[in-house]
Amino acid sequence: MTTNSAFEVHLRSSSRQQPLRGDAHRAIVLAAFVLITALSIAQPAPEPSQAPRPQISLASPSSNSTNYSSPSSGSFNAGVTNGVSAPTGYQLSSNDSIAVEVFGEDDLKTATRLNGEGAVSLPLLGSVRLIGLTLSQATAKITDLYARDYLVNPKVNVTLLGYAKRRFTVLGQVSRPGSYEMPETSPGGIDLLEAIAMAGGYTRIAAPERISVRRRPGENGEKVIRVDAKRLARAGGGTFRVESGDTITVGESIF
C-alpha cells in the first residue's frame, strides 16, 4: 500500500469514529442532566410554616432592672427565706418559728421553733436562748457565737417564719366565755375592747368599769391590772392592750 492510500484509509477511519465520539458526549451530558434533576426532586423543600428562630440578645440590664448581687461579690441578700413581716421592735417569744442562715454555709441553715424556755438548737452552737430579743439582736448574738470559735466574719440572717399561737381567756359577764386566739396580724397584742368583742360582748348585767386582767408571770411575778373599760370606750379605746396569756374577767354589776 502506498503512502497516499494509507493516508486515505486513516481519513476514512477518522470520519467514521467522529460521530461516535459526539454521540457519547451527548449521552454523558444527558445522563448528568437526569441525575441532577433526580437529586433536586429528592431533596425536601423547606417547610413554609417554619419561621426563622429569633435571636436572643444578651444585652446588659437596663437602669430600671433589678440588680442582684452574685455570691462571689461577698454580699449577703437578707431574707433569702420567705417569712412574715414582724413589727418594729418585735421580741421573740416561746414557740415562734424562725430560720437561721449563714451565707456560704448551707449546712448551717436551720428552720426551728423556740422551745418553752425560748431557746433554739443550732448546728455547732447547740442551744442558744433568743427569747426577748429582736430579730436584729438575735442576728448579732448568733453572729458573735459563730465568729468566736467557728467562722471568720460570718454573715448571718434571722427570719421570722411564724408567730407562736397566742391565746387569751375571757371570763365573767361576756356572752361567750372561753379561750381565744389572737390574730396573726396583731403579734403585739390586741385592744381590750376588741378582746371583749371576740367573746361576744357584755351580758346584760356586766360591769365594764370593773374588769381585771391577770397577766402571766414575768420577771416580777404575776400581776393583776384593774381596767375601766367604760372609760376606755368613751375615750375611743386603744389605751390598753391584751397580751398573750392574759386572763380577762368582766365583773358583774351590783345593781
Phi, psi and omega in degrees: 000137181279170181295319180296319180296320179296321180293320178296321178298317179298319179295317180296322178295318181293323181292329178285326183280337184298314178299326179297318179294324178296317178297321180296320180297316179295326179294321179293316180298317181295320179295320179295319179297318178296319180296316180296319179297318180296319180294320181293327178287322182290333183286125183291138178282149179296139180291128182292339183281346182278113178274152178298141181293135179291145177272132180271124181266124178268061181283156179290150183299144177284173185292337181262009178273156181284133182255117179253133180282139177279154180303331183290344181285346179086000179273156182240120180276100182296151178079032179298322178271131179292132180222193178259156181274113180272143177295157181302130178080008181297135180255133181295144178226172181303140179075003169292143177259133180225162172238136179241124181232143176238121184302129179080002181231078184297330182287351178261359180290131186219136169244121188212178181231139176294131181281187183300335179267002177081024181244159175233158177256121183241147178303137180073325186269333185079218184280128179231125182273123183238357183300138179085357180261148170284170180297322179291323178292321177296320177298315180296320181294314181293322177300316180296320181293319178291322182289334185294319187228348192235317189235155177260120178050057181291147176246109188250145175227130178244124182240138175277119181270328182187149178280153172292154176294117183253123184234154174220164184236138177240124181236174176088217190273070172230161185291325182229078178298147178156191181259139184228151180261133179288145176297144179294341178283355180233065183294337180274006181111168180237163180291147181302317181296326176293320178297319178296320180295323178296332179271012175092002179085180183285154169277178182294331184255016182288154176239088183302337180280354181239071178246136176241141179239116178265118185260140183301156183302135175241206180295331181257016180084180181291146178221154179243129183247129177268131184229136174259094184289336178295318178291323177299319180296321179293328181275357179097003177072191177076012182254354177220126183249136177275132180255165179300133180092354180292148172240117184259129177238119179267122182289169180255139179291140181275354179252000000 
